Amino acid sequence: MNQVINVTVLIENTSPGQLLCEHGLSLLLEYAGRRILLDAGSSDAFSRNADALGISPVGLDACVLSHGHYDHSGGFTALFDRDPAARVYAQREALGIYLSASGGMHDISVPRQVAARQDRFLLVDGVQEILPGALLVPHSTEGMNRIGAKGGLYRRQDGQIVPDSFAHEQSLVLDTPRGLAVSNSCSHGGAAAILAEARAACGGKRVYAYVGGLHMKGKRDGREICAFSTAEINALCEGFQREGVAQIYAGHCTGQPGFEALRSRLGQQVHRLTTGLRFSL
């Protein structure tokens, strides 16, 4: 029997109704009778939306931080205040200092008031199984710092500012009889690497679903654009097709032009994430 994964988008950049939205992402995944929170957006908005949707953010089976940026971690203060038992899995480097050169060099790290609560984080190294069939898979692909330099993303290391290698980024990989469902909130390291890393961590099993952001959003002359070239878009789509990914849910840093580029090439297998969306994988 196929195991269904139910997903609720608690916060995303867009909202079609009365729910709050912000620059950020938070997903609640129900898997094998367990509830897993992936990220908490920029503020307490995810928690307020959960209340509006009749979802309790207390007593979750696992909480995960995808990477060390504010727009995925700022809301954890609200979670910690509501649930004294809540602990968040993160890669060991997630609480470091991260910067973006977009619009002038500025700090995009986990907010200091969140990072200061280190007792609420479960820092891990490498692949980690957090629940039966639920794995955290960080990057193992070489050369990620080149991607950081190209994207204007940096980290502070030994007093120096260097291109981000995304050692703090991880995917949440859920194993089902149909294959793997991969959630990566921003995919800074590239979907091709993420798909290969998920397969390698799970004995070569194929990926049938991909959920999150694809970091395609850019800006030029004050308007939003797709930051990927035509060749990069084609390579991304060809990678999904080679893998046989049947369901793609994209939002947040994907951007609307990026989403439209994906939809024009991959059709109805691409779906738009938005606050309040509920779907099954």
Contacts in CASP RR format, 6 or more apart in sequence:
PFRMAT RR
TARGET T0000
AUTHOR 0000-0000-0000
METHOD contacts of the structure
MODEL  1
MNQVINVTVLIENTSPGQLLCEHGLSLLLEYAGRRILLDAGSSDAFSRNA
DALGISPVGLDACVLSHGHYDHSGGFTALFDRDPAARVYAQREALGIYLS
ASGGMHDISVPRQVAARQDRFLLVDGVQEILPGALLVPHSTEGMNRIGAK
GGLYRRQDGQIVPDSFAHEQSLVLDTPRGLAVSNSCSHGGAAAILAEARA
ACGGKRVYAYVGGLHMKGKRDGREICAFSTAEINALCEGFQREGVAQIYA
GHCTGQPGFEALRSRLGQQVHRLTTGLRFSL
1 177 0 8 1.000
2 176 0 8 1.000
2 177 0 8 1.000
2 178 0 8 1.000
3 31 0 8 1.000
3 32 0 8 1.000
3 176 0 8 1.000
3 177 0 8 1.000
3 178 0 8 1.000
4 280 0 8 1.000
4 281 0 8 1.000
5 29 0 8 1.000
5 30 0 8 1.000
5 31 0 8 1.000
5 174 0 8 1.000
5 176 0 8 1.000
5 181 0 8 1.000
5 209 0 8 1.000
5 280 0 8 1.000
5 281 0 8 1.000
6 29 0 8 1.000
6 30 0 8 1.000
6 31 0 8 1.000
6 278 0 8 1.000
6 279 0 8 1.000
6 280 0 8 1.000
7 27 0 8 1.000
7 28 0 8 1.000
7 29 0 8 1.000
7 30 0 8 1.000
7 211 0 8 1.000
7 249 0 8 1.000
7 277 0 8 1.000
7 278 0 8 1.000
7 279 0 8 1.000
7 280 0 8 1.000
7 281 0 8 1.000
8 27 0 8 1.000
8 28 0 8 1.000
8 30 0 8 1.000
8 53 0 8 1.000
8 55 0 8 1.000
8 276 0 8 1.000
8 277 0 8 1.000
8 278 0 8 1.000
9 25 0 8 1.000
9 26 0 8 1.000
9 27 0 8 1.000
9 273 0 8 1.000
9 274 0 8 1.000
9 275 0 8 1.000
9 276 0 8 1.000
9 277 0 8 1.000
9 278 0 8 1.000
10 26 0 8 1.000
10 27 0 8 1.000
10 28 0 8 1.000
10 37 0 8 1.000
10 46 0 8 1.000
10 47 0 8 1.000
10 49 0 8 1.000
10 50 0 8 1.000
10 53 0 8 1.000
10 55 0 8 1.000
10 275 0 8 1.000
10 276 0 8 1.000
11 20 0 8 1.000
11 21 0 8 1.000
11 22 0 8 1.000
11 24 0 8 1.000
11 25 0 8 1.000
11 26 0 8 1.000
11 40 0 8 1.000
11 41 0 8 1.000
11 42 0 8 1.000
11 45 0 8 1.000
11 46 0 8 1.000
11 49 0 8 1.000
11 275 0 8 1.000
12 21 0 8 1.000
12 24 0 8 1.000
12 25 0 8 1.000
12 26 0 8 1.000
12 251 0 8 1.000
12 252 0 8 1.000
12 273 0 8 1.000
12 274 0 8 1.000
12 275 0 8 1.000
12 276 0 8 1.000
12 277 0 8 1.000
13 21 0 8 1.000
13 22 0 8 1.000
13 23 0 8 1.000
13 24 0 8 1.000
13 25 0 8 1.000
13 251 0 8 1.000
13 252 0 8 1.000
13 255 0 8 1.000
14 21 0 8 1.000
14 274 0 8 1.000
14 275 0 8 1.000
15 21 0 8 1.000
15 274 0 8 1.000
15 275 0 8 1.000
15 276 0 8 1.000
16 274 0 8 1.000
16 275 0 8 1.000
18 52 0 8 1.000
19 49 0 8 1.000
19 52 0 8 1.000
19 53 0 8 1.000
19 275 0 8 1.000
19 276 0 8 1.000
20 45 0 8 1.000
20 48 0 8 1.000
20 49 0 8 1.000
20 275 0 8 1.000
21 45 0 8 1.000
21 274 0 8 1.000
21 275 0 8 1.000
22 41 0 8 1.000
22 42 0 8 1.000
22 43 0 8 1.000
22 45 0 8 1.000
22 71 0 8 1.000
23 42 0 8 1.000
23 71 0 8 1.000
23 252 0 8 1.000
24 39 0 8 1.000
24 41 0 8 1.000
24 42 0 8 1.000
24 71 0 8 1.000
24 72 0 8 1.000
24 252 0 8 1.000
25 39 0 8 1.000
25 41 0 8 1.000
25 71 0 8 1.000
25 72 0 8 1.000
25 185 0 8 1.000
25 186 0 8 1.000
25 212 0 8 1.000
25 213 0 8 1.000
25 251 0 8 1.000
25 252 0 8 1.000
25 273 0 8 1.000
26 37 0 8 1.000
26 38 0 8 1.000
26 39 0 8 1.000
26 40 0 8 1.000
26 41 0 8 1.000
26 46 0 8 1.000
26 72 0 8 1.000
26 75 0 8 1.000
27 37 0 8 1.000
27 38 0 8 1.000
27 39 0 8 1.000
27 183 0 8 1.000
27 185 0 8 1.000
27 211 0 8 1.000
27 212 0 8 1.000
28 35 0 8 1.000
28 36 0 8 1.000
28 37 0 8 1.000
28 38 0 8 1.000
28 50 0 8 1.000
28 55 0 8 1.000
29 35 0 8 1.000
29 36 0 8 1.000
29 37 0 8 1.000
29 38 0 8 1.000
29 172 0 8 1.000
29 174 0 8 1.000
29 183 0 8 1.000
30 36 0 8 1.000
31 131 0 8 1.000
31 134 0 8 1.000
31 174 0 8 1.000
32 131 0 8 1.000
32 132 0 8 1.000
32 133 0 8 1.000
32 134 0 8 1.000
34 61 0 8 1.000
34 62 0 8 1.000
34 131 0 8 1.000
34 134 0 8 1.000
35 59 0 8 1.000
35 60 0 8 1.000
35 61 0 8 1.000
35 62 0 8 1.000
36 60 0 8 1.000
36 61 0 8 1.000
36 62 0 8 1.000
36 63 0 8 1.000
36 64 0 8 1.000
36 130 0 8 1.000
36 131 0 8 1.000
36 134 0 8 1.000
36 172 0 8 1.000
37 57 0 8 1.000
37 60 0 8 1.000
37 62 0 8 1.000
37 63 0 8 1.000
37 64 0 8 1.000
37 79 0 8 1.000
38 64 0 8 1.000
38 66 0 8 1.000
38 172 0 8 1.000
38 183 0 8 1.000
38 185 0 8 1.000
39 64 0 8 1.000
39 65 0 8 1.000
39 66 0 8 1.000
39 72 0 8 1.000
39 73 0 8 1.000
39 185 0 8 1.000
40 46 0 8 1.000
40 47 0 8 1.000
40 63 0 8 1.000
40 65 0 8 1.000
40 72 0 8 1.000
40 73 0 8 1.000
40 74 0 8 1.000
40 75 0 8 1.000
40 76 0 8 1.000
40 78 0 8 1.000
40 79 0 8 1.000
41 71 0 8 1.000
41 72 0 8 1.000
41 73 0 8 1.000
41 74 0 8 1.000
41 75 0 8 1.000
42 70 0 8 1.000
42 71 0 8 1.000
42 74 0 8 1.000
42 75 0 8 1.000
43 74 0 8 1.000
43 75 0 8 1.000
43 78 0 8 1.000
44 75 0 8 1.000
44 77 0 8 1.000
44 78 0 8 1.000
45 75 0 8 1.000
46 57 0 8 1.000
46 75 0 8 1.000
46 78 0 8 1.000
47 57 0 8 1.000
47 75 0 8 1.000
47 78 0 8 1.000
47 79 0 8 1.000
47 82 0 8 1.000
49 275 0 8 1.000
49 276 0 8 1.000
50 56 0 8 1.000
50 57 0 8 1.000
53 276 0 8 1.000
57 79 0 8 1.000
57 82 0 8 1.000
57 83 0 8 1.000
58 82 0 8 1.000
58 83 0 8 1.000
58 86 0 8 1.000
59 83 0 8 1.000
59 85 0 8 1.000
59 86 0 8 1.000
60 83 0 8 1.000
60 86 0 8 1.000
61 131 0 8 1.000
62 89 0 8 1.000
62 130 0 8 1.000
62 131 0 8 1.000
62 134 0 8 1.000
63 76 0 8 1.000
63 79 0 8 1.000
63 86 0 8 1.000
63 87 0 8 1.000
63 88 0 8 1.000
63 89 0 8 1.000
64 88 0 8 1.000
64 89 0 8 1.000
64 90 0 8 1.000
64 130 0 8 1.000
64 136 0 8 1.000
64 170 0 8 1.000
64 172 0 8 1.000
65 72 0 8 1.000
65 73 0 8 1.000
65 76 0 8 1.000
65 88 0 8 1.000
65 89 0 8 1.000
65 90 0 8 1.000
65 94 0 8 1.000
65 110 0 8 1.000
65 121 0 8 1.000
66 72 0 8 1.000
66 169 0 8 1.000
66 170 0 8 1.000
66 171 0 8 1.000
66 172 0 8 1.000
66 183 0 8 1.000
66 184 0 8 1.000
66 185 0 8 1.000
66 186 0 8 1.000
67 91 0 8 1.000
67 94 0 8 1.000
67 166 0 8 1.000
67 168 0 8 1.000
67 169 0 8 1.000
67 170 0 8 1.000
67 185 0 8 1.000
67 186 0 8 1.000
67 188 0 8 1.000
68 90 0 8 1.000
68 94 0 8 1.000
68 95 0 8 1.000
68 96 0 8 1.000
68 98 0 8 1.000
68 109 0 8 1.000
68 110 0 8 1.000
68 168 0 8 1.000
68 169 0 8 1.000
69 98 0 8 1.000
69 108 0 8 1.000
69 109 0 8 1.000
69 110 0 8 1.000
69 186 0 8 1.000
70 108 0 8 1.000
70 109 0 8 1.000
70 110 0 8 1.000
70 111 0 8 1.000
71 108 0 8 1.000
72 185 0 8 1.000
72 186 0 8 1.000
73 110 0 8 1.000
73 111 0 8 1.000
73 114 0 8 1.000
74 110 0 8 1.000
74 111 0 8 1.000
74 114 0 8 1.000
75 114 0 8 1.000
76 88 0 8 1.000
76 114 0 8 1.000
76 117 0 8 1.000
76 120 0 8 1.000
77 111 0 8 1.000
77 113 0 8 1.000
77 114 0 8 1.000
77 117 0 8 1.000
79 86 0 8 1.000
79 88 0 8 1.000
80 86 0 8 1.000
80 117 0 8 1.000
80 120 0 8 1.000
86 120 0 8 1.000
87 120 0 8 1.000
87 121 0 8 1.000
87 122 0 8 1.000
88 120 0 8 1.000
88 121 0 8 1.000
88 122 0 8 1.000
89 121 0 8 1.000
89 122 0 8 1.000
89 124 0 8 1.000
89 128 0 8 1.000
89 130 0 8 1.000
89 136 0 8 1.000
90 121 0 8 1.000
90 122 0 8 1.000
90 123 0 8 1.000
90 124 0 8 1.000
90 168 0 8 1.000
90 170 0 8 1.000
91 123 0 8 1.000
91 124 0 8 1.000
91 125 0 8 1.000
91 126 0 8 1.000
91 136 0 8 1.000
91 138 0 8 1.000
91 167 0 8 1.000
91 168 0 8 1.000
91 169 0 8 1.000
91 170 0 8 1.000
92 123 0 8 1.000
92 124 0 8 1.000
92 125 0 8 1.000
93 155 0 8 1.000
93 167 0 8 1.000
93 168 0 8 1.000
94 110 0 8 1.000
94 121 0 8 1.000
94 123 0 8 1.000
94 168 0 8 1.000
95 109 0 8 1.000
95 110 0 8 1.000
95 115 0 8 1.000
95 118 0 8 1.000
95 121 0 8 1.000
95 123 0 8 1.000
96 109 0 8 1.000
96 110 0 8 1.000
96 115 0 8 1.000
96 155 0 8 1.000
96 156 0 8 1.000
96 168 0 8 1.000
97 107 0 8 1.000
97 109 0 8 1.000
97 155 0 8 1.000
97 156 0 8 1.000
98 107 0 8 1.000
98 108 0 8 1.000
98 109 0 8 1.000
98 153 0 8 1.000
98 154 0 8 1.000
98 155 0 8 1.000
98 156 0 8 1.000
98 164 0 8 1.000
98 168 0 8 1.000
99 105 0 8 1.000
99 106 0 8 1.000
99 107 0 8 1.000
99 108 0 8 1.000
99 109 0 8 1.000
99 153 0 8 1.000
99 154 0 8 1.000
99 155 0 8 1.000
99 156 0 8 1.000
99 161 0 8 1.000
100 106 0 8 1.000
100 108 0 8 1.000
100 152 0 8 1.000
100 153 0 8 1.000
100 154 0 8 1.000
101 151 0 8 1.000
101 152 0 8 1.000
101 153 0 8 1.000
101 154 0 8 1.000
102 152 0 8 1.000
102 219 0 8 1.000
105 154 0 8 1.000
105 161 0 8 1.000
109 115 0 8 1.000
124 136 0 8 1.000
126 136 0 8 1.000
126 137 0 8 1.000
126 138 0 8 1.000
127 135 0 8 1.000
127 136 0 8 1.000
127 137 0 8 1.000
127 138 0 8 1.000
127 201 0 8 1.000
128 135 0 8 1.000
128 136 0 8 1.000
129 135 0 8 1.000
129 136 0 8 1.000
130 136 0 8 1.000
133 174 0 8 1.000
133 175 0 8 1.000
134 172 0 8 1.000
134 173 0 8 1.000
134 174 0 8 1.000
134 175 0 8 1.000
135 172 0 8 1.000
135 173 0 8 1.000
135 174 0 8 1.000
135 175 0 8 1.000
135 201 0 8 1.000
135 202 0 8 1.000
136 170 0 8 1.000
136 171 0 8 1.000
136 172 0 8 1.000
136 173 0 8 1.000
137 170 0 8 1.000
137 171 0 8 1.000
137 173 0 8 1.000
137 194 0 8 1.000
137 197 0 8 1.000
137 198 0 8 1.000
137 201 0 8 1.000
138 167 0 8 1.000
138 169 0 8 1.000
138 170 0 8 1.000
138 171 0 8 1.000
138 197 0 8 1.000
139 165 0 8 1.000
139 166 0 8 1.000
139 167 0 8 1.000
139 169 0 8 1.000
139 170 0 8 1.000
139 189 0 8 1.000
139 193 0 8 1.000
139 194 0 8 1.000
139 197 0 8 1.000
140 197 0 8 1.000
140 200 0 8 1.000
141 189 0 8 1.000
141 193 0 8 1.000
141 196 0 8 1.000
141 197 0 8 1.000
143 165 0 8 1.000
144 164 0 8 1.000
144 165 0 8 1.000
144 166 0 8 1.000
144 167 0 8 1.000
144 189 0 8 1.000
144 193 0 8 1.000
145 162 0 8 1.000
145 163 0 8 1.000
145 164 0 8 1.000
145 165 0 8 1.000
146 163 0 8 1.000
147 166 0 8 1.000
147 188 0 8 1.000
147 189 0 8 1.000
147 190 0 8 1.000
148 154 0 8 1.000
148 163 0 8 1.000
148 164 0 8 1.000
148 165 0 8 1.000
148 166 0 8 1.000
148 188 0 8 1.000
149 163 0 8 1.000
152 163 0 8 1.000
153 163 0 8 1.000
153 164 0 8 1.000
153 188 0 8 1.000
154 161 0 8 1.000
154 162 0 8 1.000
154 163 0 8 1.000
154 164 0 8 1.000
155 161 0 8 1.000
155 162 0 8 1.000
155 163 0 8 1.000
155 164 0 8 1.000
155 165 0 8 1.000
156 162 0 8 1.000
164 188 0 8 1.000
166 188 0 8 1.000
166 189 0 8 1.000
169 184 0 8 1.000
169 186 0 8 1.000
169 188 0 8 1.000
169 189 0 8 1.000
170 184 0 8 1.000
171 182 0 8 1.000
171 183 0 8 1.000
171 184 0 8 1.000
171 194 0 8 1.000
171 197 0 8 1.000
171 198 0 8 1.000
172 182 0 8 1.000
172 183 0 8 1.000
172 184 0 8 1.000
173 180 0 8 1.000
173 181 0 8 1.000
173 182 0 8 1.000
173 183 0 8 1.000
173 198 0 8 1.000
173 201 0 8 1.000
173 202 0 8 1.000
174 180 0 8 1.000
174 181 0 8 1.000
174 183 0 8 1.000
175 202 0 8 1.000
175 205 0 8 1.000
176 208 0 8 1.000
178 208 0 8 1.000
179 205 0 8 1.000
179 206 0 8 1.000
179 207 0 8 1.000
179 208 0 8 1.000
180 198 0 8 1.000
180 199 0 8 1.000
180 202 0 8 1.000
180 205 0 8 1.000
180 206 0 8 1.000
180 207 0 8 1.000
180 208 0 8 1.000
180 209 0 8 1.000
181 207 0 8 1.000
181 208 0 8 1.000
181 209 0 8 1.000
181 210 0 8 1.000
181 211 0 8 1.000
181 281 0 8 1.000
182 194 0 8 1.000
182 195 0 8 1.000
182 198 0 8 1.000
182 207 0 8 1.000
182 209 0 8 1.000
182 210 0 8 1.000
182 211 0 8 1.000
183 210 0 8 1.000
183 211 0 8 1.000
183 212 0 8 1.000
184 191 0 8 1.000
184 194 0 8 1.000
184 210 0 8 1.000
184 211 0 8 1.000
184 212 0 8 1.000
184 213 0 8 1.000
185 212 0 8 1.000
185 213 0 8 1.000
185 252 0 8 1.000
186 212 0 8 1.000
186 213 0 8 1.000
186 214 0 8 1.000
186 215 0 8 1.000
186 252 0 8 1.000
186 253 0 8 1.000
187 194 0 8 1.000
187 212 0 8 1.000
187 213 0 8 1.000
187 214 0 8 1.000
187 215 0 8 1.000
188 215 0 8 1.000
189 215 0 8 1.000
190 214 0 8 1.000
190 215 0 8 1.000
191 210 0 8 1.000
191 214 0 8 1.000
191 236 0 8 1.000
191 239 0 8 1.000
191 240 0 8 1.000
192 235 0 8 1.000
192 236 0 8 1.000
192 239 0 8 1.000
195 207 0 8 1.000
195 210 0 8 1.000
195 239 0 8 1.000
195 240 0 8 1.000
195 243 0 8 1.000
195 245 0 8 1.000
198 207 0 8 1.000
199 205 0 8 1.000
199 206 0 8 1.000
199 207 0 8 1.000
206 243 0 8 1.000
206 244 0 8 1.000
207 243 0 8 1.000
207 244 0 8 1.000
207 245 0 8 1.000
208 244 0 8 1.000
208 245 0 8 1.000
208 246 0 8 1.000
208 247 0 8 1.000
208 281 0 8 1.000
209 245 0 8 1.000
209 246 0 8 1.000
209 247 0 8 1.000
209 248 0 8 1.000
209 249 0 8 1.000
209 281 0 8 1.000
210 240 0 8 1.000
210 245 0 8 1.000
210 247 0 8 1.000
210 248 0 8 1.000
210 249 0 8 1.000
211 248 0 8 1.000
211 249 0 8 1.000
211 273 0 8 1.000
211 281 0 8 1.000
212 249 0 8 1.000
212 250 0 8 1.000
212 251 0 8 1.000
212 252 0 8 1.000
212 254 0 8 1.000
212 273 0 8 1.000
213 250 0 8 1.000
213 251 0 8 1.000
213 252 0 8 1.000
213 253 0 8 1.000
213 254 0 8 1.000
213 273 0 8 1.000
214 236 0 8 1.000
214 250 0 8 1.000
214 251 0 8 1.000
214 253 0 8 1.000
214 254 0 8 1.000
214 258 0 8 1.000
214 262 0 8 1.000
215 227 0 8 1.000
215 253 0 8 1.000
215 254 0 8 1.000
216 226 0 8 1.000
216 227 0 8 1.000
216 228 0 8 1.000
216 233 0 8 1.000
216 253 0 8 1.000
216 254 0 8 1.000
216 255 0 8 1.000
216 257 0 8 1.000
216 258 0 8 1.000
216 259 0 8 1.000
216 261 0 8 1.000
217 224 0 8 1.000
217 226 0 8 1.000
217 227 0 8 1.000
217 253 0 8 1.000
217 254 0 8 1.000
217 255 0 8 1.000
217 257 0 8 1.000
217 258 0 8 1.000
218 224 0 8 1.000
218 225 0 8 1.000
218 226 0 8 1.000
218 227 0 8 1.000
218 255 0 8 1.000
219 225 0 8 1.000
224 255 0 8 1.000
224 256 0 8 1.000
224 257 0 8 1.000
225 257 0 8 1.000
226 233 0 8 1.000
226 255 0 8 1.000
226 257 0 8 1.000
226 258 0 8 1.000
226 260 0 8 1.000
226 261 0 8 1.000
228 236 0 8 1.000
228 258 0 8 1.000
228 261 0 8 1.000
233 258 0 8 1.000
233 261 0 8 1.000
233 262 0 8 1.000
233 265 0 8 1.000
234 265 0 8 1.000
236 262 0 8 1.000
237 262 0 8 1.000
237 265 0 8 1.000
237 266 0 8 1.000
240 248 0 8 1.000
240 266 0 8 1.000
241 266 0 8 1.000
245 269 0 8 1.000
246 269 0 8 1.000
247 269 0 8 1.000
247 271 0 8 1.000
247 281 0 8 1.000
248 262 0 8 1.000
248 266 0 8 1.000
248 269 0 8 1.000
248 270 0 8 1.000
248 271 0 8 1.000
249 271 0 8 1.000
249 272 0 8 1.000
249 273 0 8 1.000
249 279 0 8 1.000
250 259 0 8 1.000
250 262 0 8 1.000
250 270 0 8 1.000
250 271 0 8 1.000
250 272 0 8 1.000
250 273 0 8 1.000
251 259 0 8 1.000
251 272 0 8 1.000
251 273 0 8 1.000
251 274 0 8 1.000
252 273 0 8 1.000
254 262 0 8 1.000
254 273 0 8 1.000
259 270 0 8 1.000
259 272 0 8 1.000
262 270 0 8 1.000
263 270 0 8 1.000
271 279 0 8 1.000
END
